[in-house]
């Protein structure tokens, strides 16, 4: 009987809290947006050079968004789920 209670209590505990998962989803969205902005700009003909691949959006904005997304993911993992919003201790 004691083992059954231990299994039930162990199954109800999640590693991350609700806030952690929200930040993880936000981080995944920012990473996906960065990769979407990075795509495109190619040429259909391999003999024709397309200078669109070197514009500001693909060189600066998209990689920055990907790095910010990874930073949000690290924050979401390190966020303490047991800390309450109302406690100031």
Backbone bond lengths (Angstrom), bond angles and torsions (degrees), N, CA, C in turn:
res aa  C-N    CA-C-N  psi(-1)  N-CA   C-N-CA  omega(-1)  CA-C   N-CA-C  phi
1 X - - - 1.447 - - 1.522 111.23 -
2 X 1.326 118.23 -37.44 1.452 121.56 -179.70 1.514 112.56 -66.75
3 X 1.332 115.77 -34.97 1.465 120.03 179.15 1.520 111.01 -67.94
4 X 1.310 117.57 -35.21 1.464 121.63 178.97 1.525 110.55 -64.81
5 X 1.316 117.19 -42.67 1.464 120.83 178.69 1.524 110.87 -65.13
6 X 1.325 116.47 -38.73 1.447 120.25 179.34 1.534 110.33 -64.63
7 X 1.330 117.67 -40.32 1.462 120.96 178.33 1.519 111.29 -65.36
8 X 1.343 117.12 -41.50 1.459 120.44 179.79 1.521 111.31 -64.07
9 X 1.327 116.83 -42.28 1.462 119.24 -179.97 1.525 111.19 -70.62
10 X 1.323 117.38 -31.72 1.467 120.57 178.98 1.524 111.17 -73.02
11 X 1.312 118.63 -32.07 1.461 121.53 -179.21 1.516 112.74 -73.94
12 X 1.321 118.52 -23.25 1.455 121.37 -176.81 1.521 113.22 -87.59
13 X 1.302 118.50 -7.80 1.462 121.29 -178.26 1.525 110.10 -95.03
14 X 1.326 115.69 123.80 1.450 121.06 175.69 1.518 108.66 -98.98
15 X 1.306 116.16 152.08 1.461 120.21 178.46 1.520 109.94 -69.97
16 X 1.325 116.00 -43.59 1.454 121.04 -178.32 1.521 110.12 -108.68
17 X 1.324 114.57 154.88 1.455 120.38 176.96 1.515 111.29 -94.84
18 X 1.322 114.93 -175.77 1.462 120.81 -177.25 1.538 111.22 -64.41
19 X 1.325 115.99 -39.49 1.472 119.54 179.57 1.528 111.30 -64.96
20 X 1.343 116.54 -37.36 1.457 120.13 178.57 1.523 110.81 -60.05
21 X 1.335 115.82 -46.29 1.460 119.48 -179.11 1.524 112.24 -66.92
22 X 1.333 116.99 -34.48 1.469 119.48 176.35 1.526 110.57 -62.86
23 X 1.328 116.44 -46.10 1.459 119.53 179.04 1.523 111.57 -66.27
24 X 1.328 117.65 -34.53 1.466 120.03 177.38 1.524 111.15 -64.75
25 X 1.327 116.76 -41.82 1.469 119.81 178.00 1.528 111.32 -66.34
26 X 1.327 116.90 -39.31 1.468 119.96 177.03 1.525 109.71 -63.21
27 X 1.324 116.86 -43.91 1.464 120.64 178.47 1.517 112.45 -62.08
28 X 1.329 117.00 -42.01 1.468 120.00 177.36 1.520 111.21 -63.87
29 X 1.324 116.70 -37.56 1.459 120.12 177.66 1.515 112.37 -64.83
30 X 1.341 116.85 -41.20 1.469 121.08 179.16 1.534 109.92 -66.95
31 X 1.327 117.44 -40.76 1.470 120.54 177.66 1.525 110.37 -63.40
32 X 1.326 116.49 -44.90 1.472 120.20 179.27 1.525 111.05 -62.39
33 X 1.339 117.02 -41.06 1.466 120.34 177.54 1.521 110.83 -61.93
34 X 1.325 117.02 -40.60 1.457 120.67 177.90 1.515 112.27 -61.84
35 X 1.330 117.12 -43.27 1.457 119.51 178.80 1.524 112.03 -69.64
36 X 1.317 117.60 -33.80 1.464 120.23 176.78 1.521 110.17 -65.61
37 X 1.342 116.45 -42.72 1.469 119.56 178.58 1.524 111.99 -67.25
38 X 1.321 117.04 -26.35 1.456 121.00 -179.29 1.531 112.32 -77.68
39 X 1.306 117.73 -20.69 1.459 120.97 -174.15 1.525 111.27 -79.09
40 X 1.313 115.36 165.30 1.464 121.61 176.70 1.512 112.36 87.63
41 X 1.311 115.52 -173.54 1.451 121.27 177.31 1.503 114.53 84.99
42 X 1.303 117.57 4.16 1.453 120.48 179.98 1.514 111.66 -82.35
43 X 1.298 115.77 174.91 1.450 121.68 179.27 1.521 109.03 -115.80
44 X 1.308 116.26 144.45 1.463 120.57 177.58 1.523 111.26 -72.41
45 X 1.308 116.09 -32.00 1.458 121.53 -179.64 1.529 108.74 -100.95
46 X 1.331 119.82 120.62 1.463 120.62 -178.15 1.524 113.64 -68.37
47 X 1.322 117.98 -13.43 1.463 120.65 179.33 1.520 112.64 -88.10
48 X 1.325 117.72 -6.28 1.465 122.10 -178.06 1.527 108.28 -109.00
49 X 1.335 116.23 127.30 1.463 121.52 178.68 1.524 109.17 -86.01
50 X 1.308 116.24 132.49 1.460 121.74 178.10 1.529 108.44 -112.83
51 X 1.332 118.53 111.04 1.472 120.11 -178.53 1.527 113.16 -72.95
52 X 1.327 119.15 -1.71 1.457 123.13 178.54 1.525 112.00 -63.15
53 X 1.323 118.26 -21.10 1.463 119.62 -178.34 1.530 111.72 -71.41
54 X 1.320 117.56 -14.79 1.459 120.90 -178.73 1.520 113.04 -106.18
55 X 1.333 118.52 23.33 1.466 118.38 179.83 1.531 110.69 -79.77
56 X 1.312 115.73 170.51 1.465 123.27 -172.66 1.522 111.89 -62.63
57 X 1.308 116.80 -37.06 1.461 120.75 -177.21 1.525 111.80 -63.95
58 X 1.320 117.85 -41.81 1.468 121.07 -177.02 1.525 112.91 -82.42
59 X 1.314 117.62 -26.96 1.467 120.57 -175.86 1.524 112.25 -92.25
60 X 1.315 118.25 -37.27 1.471 121.34 -174.67 1.530 113.31 -109.66
61 X 1.312 117.51 -53.62 1.464 121.40 -170.95 1.526 112.47 -68.93
62 X 1.310 117.61 -50.65 1.466 120.84 -174.91 1.533 112.60 -63.35
63 X 1.335 120.54 -48.27 1.472 118.73 177.37 1.530 113.02 -63.81
64 X 1.329 116.81 -33.26 1.465 119.81 177.05 1.521 110.59 -64.79
65 X 1.327 117.21 -41.90 1.461 120.50 177.59 1.526 111.43 -64.06
66 X 1.315 117.44 -38.77 1.466 120.24 178.41 1.528 109.94 -64.05
67 X 1.323 117.70 -44.11 1.465 120.53 179.07 1.525 111.77 -65.78
68 X 1.325 117.80 -38.91 1.462 120.88 176.26 1.523 110.05 -63.81
69 X 1.317 116.88 -40.01 1.462 120.50 177.25 1.513 112.31 -62.02
70 X 1.337 117.13 -41.55 1.468 119.77 176.35 1.527 110.86 -65.29
71 X 1.322 117.12 -36.00 1.464 120.31 175.67 1.523 111.95 -63.82
72 X 1.321 116.81 -39.78 1.468 120.73 176.60 1.529 110.20 -64.85
73 X 1.325 116.86 -37.40 1.469 120.12 177.82 1.534 110.75 -63.77
74 X 1.309 117.00 -43.58 1.471 120.12 178.65 1.517 110.07 -63.28
75 X 1.325 117.12 -41.89 1.467 120.76 177.52 1.523 110.92 -61.95
76 X 1.333 117.38 -41.44 1.461 121.27 -179.95 1.525 110.96 -64.38
77 X 1.310 117.48 -36.29 1.464 120.34 179.59 1.525 110.66 -72.11
78 X 1.323 116.87 -38.87 1.461 120.45 -177.00 1.523 113.96 -83.55
79 X 1.330 118.02 -10.19 1.462 121.96 179.84 1.524 109.68 -65.41
80 X 1.318 116.75 130.62 1.455 121.37 -176.68 1.527 109.92 -79.53
81 X 1.339 118.39 113.76 1.461 119.61 -177.57 1.525 113.48 -74.93
82 X 1.322 118.07 -20.47 1.469 120.21 -177.55 1.517 112.20 -83.46
83 X 1.318 118.08 -12.04 1.456 120.86 179.79 1.528 109.33 -78.29
84 X 1.308 115.63 125.68 1.464 120.20 179.01 1.514 110.55 -81.41
85 X 1.324 115.65 153.65 1.462 119.87 178.72 1.527 111.48 -69.15
86 X 1.335 117.03 -33.01 1.459 121.05 -173.77 1.513 113.13 -85.55
87 X 1.326 119.39 -20.31 1.458 120.55 -177.37 1.528 109.99 -79.56
88 X 1.319 116.02 134.83 1.460 121.00 -178.89 1.522 110.21 -111.66
89 X 1.314 118.68 22.36 1.447 122.66 -178.66 1.496 111.56 -88.89
